Amino acid sequence: MSYSVGQVAAVAGVTKRTLHHYDEIGLLVPSGRSHAGHRRYEDADLDRLQRILFYRELGFPLDEVAELLDDPGTDPMAHLRRQHGLLTERIARLRKMAAAVEQAMEARKMGIRLTPEEKFEVFGDVDPDAHAAEAERRWGGGDPYRESRRRTAAYGKEDWLRIKGETDELNARIAALQAEGASPESEAAMDLAEEHRRLIGRYFYECSYEIHTGLAEMYVADERFTATYEAIRPGMAAFLRDAILANAVRRV
């Protein structure tokens, strides 16, 4: 039984052009021809094609494949050992590439598209990934967390610098008001708390008063977040928490 070029191409998963090329260079010459002069392949030809494709899959160039198949003095094991070494090196490179892609995916998941150097330049010792992880723990797959991930996935270094600049300026005004001895329930303190809520809504997610009060409690309950505000001014975490709670009561 013989097979046409189209049949062999379909079975082997190669193109007709590839089979024509193999014939032209003498790598795979079909055993017969039809009355019309078309190529016809026998079972032995298919066996040879299988071996050709095996070596090609390993990366052997066509001239070496021909040598392996046609030269009885060639040591196939020597070629395979050399190719095994090349494949091992390729696997190692691919693993490194995969690890880099995984890191990029995790960074995008957290909404932080920065190099370690840029992250330190923008945030200093504050780890934004910790905030993201805490938000996920508290809200899981809820709307606020999903919205924050969607927005921050597009932020670059300049975006984060702008956000940090506005945040630092607001925190400085809160600290200054606290230093003046103002009550966290004063109109001025509540107005700053409202600015704080709107800043979150502008850059991360729609921050309801309920969510905002939950954040406020987190600022004093979680030492990571408390430390952020205490570094600006001692007692600021509690001051901001109380101002946020008072502002929520005022708005309700």
C-alpha positions in Angstrom: 0.0 0.0 0.0 1.3 3.5 -0.9 0.3 6.9 0.3 0.0 10.3 -1.4 1.8 13.5 -0.3 -1.5 14.8 1.2 -2.1 11.6 3.2 1.4 11.5 4.6 1.3 15.2 5.5 -2.0 14.7 7.4 -0.8 11.7 9.3 2.6 13.1 10.2 1.5 16.6 11.0 3.7 18.3 8.5 3.1 20.4 5.3 3.2 19.1 1.8 5.9 21.8 1.2 8.0 20.1 3.9 7.7 16.7 2.2 8.6 18.3 -1.2 11.7 19.9 0.4 12.8 16.6 2.0 12.5 15.0 -1.4 14.4 17.7 -3.2 17.4 17.5 -0.8 17.4 13.7 -0.8 16.4 13.3 2.9 13.1 11.5 2.2 12.7 10.3 -1.4 9.4 8.5 -1.9 9.7 5.0 -3.1 7.4 5.3 -6.0 5.4 7.5 -8.3 1.9 7.3 -9.7 1.1 7.0 -13.4 0.7 10.8 -13.4 4.1 11.3 -11.8 2.9 12.1 -8.3 4.9 11.0 -5.2 3.8 7.8 -3.5 5.2 6.8 -0.1 5.6 3.2 1.2 5.5 2.0 4.8 9.3 2.1 4.8 9.2 5.8 3.8 6.9 6.5 6.7 9.3 4.8 9.1 12.1 7.0 7.9 9.9 10.1 8.2 9.2 9.2 11.8 12.9 9.1 12.6 13.5 12.3 10.7 10.8 14.1 12.7 12.2 12.6 15.9 15.6 14.1 15.3 14.1 17.4 14.2 12.1 17.6 17.4 15.4 17.3 19.3 16.7 20.2 17.3 19.1 18.4 14.9 19.7 20.3 11.6 18.7 18.5 8.4 22.3 17.7 7.3 23.0 16.0 10.6 19.7 14.1 10.4 20.7 12.8 7.0 24.1 11.8 8.4 22.5 9.9 11.2 20.1 8.0 8.9 22.5 7.2 6.0 26.0 6.9 7.4 26.5 3.4 8.9 29.7 4.6 10.6 27.9 7.4 12.5 27.4 7.0 16.3 23.9 8.1 17.0 24.5 8.0 20.7 27.3 10.6 20.4 24.9 12.9 18.7 22.1 12.2 21.2 24.5 12.9 24.1 25.5 16.2 22.7 21.9 17.1 22.0 20.9 16.0 25.5 23.3 18.6 26.9 21.9 21.3 24.7 18.4 20.4 25.8 19.3 20.4 29.4 20.7 23.9 29.1 17.6 25.0 27.2 15.4 23.6 30.0 17.4 25.5 32.6 16.9 28.8 30.6 13.2 28.1 30.2 12.8 27.5 33.9 14.5 30.9 34.6 12.2 32.6 32.1 9.1 30.9 33.7 10.2 32.1 37.1 10.6 35.6 35.8 7.1 35.5 34.3 5.6 34.2 37.5 7.2 37.1 39.4 5.7 39.5 36.9 2.3 37.9 37.2 2.4 38.1 41.0 3.5 41.8 40.7 0.6 42.5 38.4 -1.8 40.6 40.7 -0.7 42.8 43.6 -1.0 45.9 41.4 2.7 46.8 41.8 4.4 47.0 38.4 7.7 48.2 39.8 11.3 46.9 40.0 12.6 46.3 43.6 14.6 49.6 43.2 11.6 51.6 42.1 9.4 50.1 44.8 11.9 51.2 47.4 12.2 54.6 45.8 8.4 55.1 45.9 7.4 53.4 49.1 10.6 53.3 51.2 10.3 50.7 54.0 6.6 50.3 53.6 5.6 47.1 51.8 2.6 47.8 49.6 2.2 44.0 49.0 1.4 43.6 52.7 -1.5 46.1 52.2 -2.7 44.2 49.2 -2.5 40.9 51.0 -4.4 42.3 54.0 -7.1 43.7 51.7 -7.5 40.3 50.0 -7.8 38.7 53.4 -10.5 41.1 54.6 -12.4 41.3 51.4 -11.4 38.2 49.5 -12.8 38.3 46.0 -15.2 41.1 46.8 -15.9 44.1 44.6 -13.4 46.5 46.4 -10.5 44.2 46.1 -11.3 43.3 42.5 -11.7 47.0 41.6 -8.4 47.8 43.3 -6.6 45.1 41.4 -8.1 46.2 38.1 -7.1 49.9 38.5 -3.6 49.4 40.0 -2.7 46.8 37.3 -2.2 49.7 34.9 -0.2 51.9 37.3 3.5 52.6 36.6 6.2 54.4 38.6 4.9 57.9 37.8 1.3 56.9 38.9 2.6 55.6 42.2 4.7 58.6 42.8 1.7 60.9 42.2 -0.4 58.8 44.6 2.3 58.8 47.2 2.8 62.5 46.8 -0.9 63.2 47.5 -1.0 60.7 50.3 2.1 62.2 52.0 0.6 65.7 51.7 -2.7 64.7 53.2 -0.9 62.8 56.0 1.2 65.9 56.8 -1.9 68.0 57.2 -3.5 65.4 59.5 -0.4 65.3 61.6 -0.2 69.1 61.7 -3.8 69.3 62.9 -3.1 66.7 65.5 -0.1 68.7 66.7 -2.3 71.7 67.2 -4.3 69.8 69.7 -7.4 69.6 67.7 -10.0 67.0 68.6 -10.4 64.1 66.1 -14.1 64.9 66.2 -13.6 68.5 65.1 -14.9 69.7 61.8 -11.4 70.1 60.5 -10.4 66.6 61.4 -13.5 65.1 59.9 -12.9 67.0 56.7 -9.5 65.5 56.4 -10.9 62.1 57.1 -13.3 62.7 54.2 -10.4 63.6 52.0 -8.7 60.4 53.0 -11.8 58.4 52.0 -12.1 60.2 48.7 -8.4 59.6 47.9 -8.9 55.9 48.3 -11.9 56.1 46.0 -10.0 58.1 43.4 -7.2 55.7 43.0 -8.2 52.3 44.3 -11.9 51.4 44.8 -15.2 53.0 45.8 -14.6 53.4 49.5 -18.0 53.5 51.4 -18.1 54.8 54.9 -18.5 51.2 56.1 -15.3 50.2 54.4 -13.6 53.3 55.6 -14.4 52.6 59.2 -13.1 49.1 58.8 -9.9 50.5 57.5 -9.7 52.9 60.4 -9.9 50.0 62.9 -7.2 48.2 61.0 -4.9 51.2 61.3 -4.8 50.6 65.1 -5.3 46.9 65.3 -2.6 45.8 62.9 0.9 46.8 63.9 2.1 47.0 60.3 -0.3 49.8 59.5 0.0 51.4 62.9 3.7 51.8 62.4 3.2 53.6 59.1 1.2 56.4 60.8 3.2 56.4 64.1 6.3 57.1 62.1 4.7 60.3 60.9 3.6 61.4 64.3 3.1 59.4 67.5 -0.6 58.8 68.2 -1.6 59.6 64.6 -3.0 56.1 63.9 -5.6 56.5 66.7 -6.2 60.2 65.8 -7.0 59.2 62.2 -9.1 56.3 63.3 -11.2 58.5 65.5 -11.6 61.2 62.9 -12.7 58.6 60.3 -15.3 57.2 62.7 -16.6 60.7 63.6 -16.8 61.5 59.9 -18.8 58.4 59.2 -21.3 59.3 62.0 -21.5 62.8 60.7 -22.3 61.7 57.1 -24.9 59.2 58.2 
